[in-house]
Amino acid sequence: MPYGRFELRRQSDELVYVFVLPPHPAGDLAYRRQDQAYWIVRRPDLGWVSWDEVNQTVTGRPWNVRPEDQGNHPPAGDWVSRKGPKSYVYTLVHPDP
């Protein structure tokens, strides 16, 4: 069963983004950032990623977990993201079960 929420904690400055599990417009299992329409979705070929629908590109992904080793929720641990020329490292943390 997927978690209802998780946090991405940016390692460089401890900024925290909270993601929740609302219904996704396409009906997919996906998590939406609480403060804006930024989604982390499971793609069959890539596993859990942050996905830019407009440009059809990955903007973030788990660093050390291969897609075939990912379950029904985004894996905890290090994630990397890219926004234009900037990259960030985050720690994905699931709430206590």
C-alpha positions as CSV (number, residue, x, y, z in Angstrom):
1,M,0.0,0.0,0.0
2,P,1.4,3.4,-0.9
3,Y,2.1,6.0,1.8
4,G,-0.2,9.1,1.9
5,R,2.7,11.6,2.1
6,F,6.4,12.0,2.1
7,E,9.0,14.8,2.4
8,L,11.9,15.8,0.2
9,R,14.5,17.5,2.3
10,R,17.1,19.5,0.4
11,Q,20.5,18.7,1.8
12,S,22.2,22.1,1.0
13,D,19.8,24.2,3.1
14,E,17.3,21.9,4.8
15,L,14.3,23.2,2.8
16,V,11.5,20.7,3.0
17,Y,8.8,20.0,0.4
18,V,5.8,17.9,1.4
19,F,4.2,15.6,-1.2
20,V,0.7,14.1,-0.8
21,L,-1.3,11.4,-2.6
22,P,-4.3,13.1,-4.2
23,P,-6.0,11.9,-7.3
24,H,-3.8,12.5,-10.4
25,P,-5.5,14.1,-13.4
26,A,-4.5,11.1,-15.6
27,G,-5.7,8.6,-12.9
28,D,-2.1,7.4,-12.3
29,L,-0.6,6.8,-8.8
30,A,1.3,10.0,-8.2
31,Y,2.3,12.4,-5.5
32,R,1.7,16.2,-5.7
33,R,3.8,18.8,-3.9
34,Q,1.5,20.5,-1.4
35,D,2.3,24.1,-2.4
36,Q,2.1,23.7,-6.2
37,A,1.3,21.4,-9.1
38,Y,4.6,19.6,-9.2
39,W,4.2,15.8,-9.5
40,I,6.3,12.7,-8.7
41,V,4.9,9.8,-10.8
42,R,5.8,6.2,-11.5
43,R,6.7,5.7,-15.2
44,P,7.0,2.1,-16.4
45,D,10.4,2.6,-18.0
46,L,11.9,4.9,-15.4
47,G,10.4,4.1,-12.1
48,W,9.5,7.0,-9.7
49,V,10.6,10.3,-11.1
50,S,9.6,14.0,-11.1
51,W,8.3,14.4,-14.7
52,D,7.9,17.5,-16.8
53,E,4.8,16.8,-18.9
54,V,5.3,19.8,-21.2
55,N,8.9,18.9,-22.2
56,Q,8.6,15.1,-21.6
57,T,11.7,15.0,-19.5
58,V,12.8,13.8,-16.1
59,T,13.5,16.6,-13.6
60,G,14.3,14.4,-10.5
61,R,14.9,10.8,-9.6
62,P,16.2,8.5,-6.9
63,W,20.0,8.3,-7.0
64,N,20.7,4.8,-5.9
65,V,17.6,2.7,-6.5
66,R,17.1,1.1,-9.9
67,P,13.5,1.3,-11.4
68,E,13.1,-2.4,-11.2
69,D,13.8,-2.3,-7.4
70,Q,11.2,0.4,-6.7
71,G,7.9,-0.5,-5.1
72,N,4.5,1.2,-5.0
73,H,5.8,4.4,-3.5
74,P,8.9,6.6,-4.1
75,P,11.9,5.1,-2.5
76,A,13.5,6.7,0.6
77,G,17.0,8.0,0.4
78,D,18.9,10.3,-1.9
79,W,17.2,12.0,-4.8
80,V,18.7,14.4,-7.4
81,S,16.9,17.1,-9.3
82,R,17.7,19.4,-12.1
83,K,16.0,22.7,-12.9
84,G,17.7,24.5,-15.7
85,P,21.4,24.8,-14.9
86,K,21.0,24.0,-11.2
87,S,21.0,20.6,-9.5
88,Y,20.1,19.7,-6.0
89,V,20.4,16.7,-3.7
90,Y,17.4,15.8,-1.5
91,T,16.7,13.1,1.1
92,L,13.3,11.5,0.6
93,V,11.7,10.6,4.0
94,H,8.5,8.6,4.5
95,P,6.5,9.3,7.6
96,D,6.5,6.7,10.4
97,P,4.1,3.9,9.5
